[in-house]
């Protein structure tokens, strides 16, 4: 029995740039998020953007992980740090985009048979909803209530999967642009490039696993080793994180020995 091929994905209105660096996409995400957290005048935004551009190495990855995994609880860190994805800058008709999950209240609307994850249908729904509830918010959709302010970072993040162009980040910006009458949007778009998919897991995960190992009985220790080994194997940053937090940082030689064993296992595979 032949595998069913995924349907062909829709095409962008225009490809603006190909092979955009992951670094640019990551920094754009942080600039947009920090603008949301710390609004201010243009001069203030320039200062923040300049600071983001100057951060490099491990310090940058920790900040990126914190905003994506801990603060926003999304998968931008997973996809934009993944060696199996390449990125373009493109312009897309909003009608060809598909919404993805946010929180239970919003998902109850966007995943309904009425909306079917369509940005256009969701925007129409919001217009009626805010007209009906100008001050109340019984469905907890208030984050999309239109405001008379510019969208300073109008590009959103998309990814292609199974013939769909899925929203990865920027739902609030997308809806704001739609309320302003925009029918298309600029976006960074990630697609699988045929390379082995190696996402980043994040330093905090491996530090948490180390602490779990240290403070557990033998049964949990064995399970922790198994999980840590699997995460090293599947990730781009696991080996380095274990070298750092299981070997370099601890004073306990027993723990260091466990860390070296985890690294050695990977070298033999």
C-alpha positions, 0 to 999 in steps of 0.5 A: 500500500503506497503512502499518501502524499501530502497535498501541495501547499499553496504558493506565496504571492511573492518570495522576497528573499531566500535562505534567510539566516536562522539568526535573523529570524530568531532576533526578529522574534525577540525584537517583536516580543520585547516590543510587546512587553516593553512598549515605548517610543521609537528611540527606546525600541532602537535601543532594545533592538540594538541590544538584541543584535549585540547578544551572541552565543550561549547568552542569546540562546538562553534568552531565546529559550526563555521567551519562547519556551518559558514566557510565550510557551510556543515552539519558535525555539524548537523550529528556528533552532532546528538544523532541519529547517530553512527559512525564506522571507515571503509575502502571503495572502492571508486567505492561504494561512492556517491558525494553530493552537494558542490557549484553550479559550481561543482554540475553542473558537478557532478549531470549531467547525464554524471557523476551521482555523481560518484567519478570515473567518476568525477575524469576522467572528471577532468583529461581531464578538467585539460589537456584541461585547464592547466592554465585556469579554465572556470568551476571553478573546480580549487580547485581539480587541482592536487598538488604534496603534501601529504594528511595529513588527508586521512580519509573522512566522510561518511554517509549512507542513502537510500541505498547509502554511501554519502560523508559528508566531504572530497571531496578535499582529496578524489579527491587528493587520487584518482589522486594519484592512490588510489582505496579505502579510510578510512572513519568515517561512520555515520549511524542511530542507531534507537535513536531519532534524535536530531541534534545540532542547534548551539548557534549562531542561538539562539542568532540571534533569541533572537536579532530578538525578541528584535528588532521586532514588535509584529507580528515578535516577535510571529513568532520568539517565534514559530520558537525558540520553534520548534528549542528547541523541535527538537534539542539537544542543544536548551534548554541550549542555550535559558537558556544561551542567553535568561535568564542568559545573558540579564538584561531585566527581560521581555526577561528573562521571555520570555526565562523561558516561552520557557523552561517551555513549553518544560518541560510540553511537 
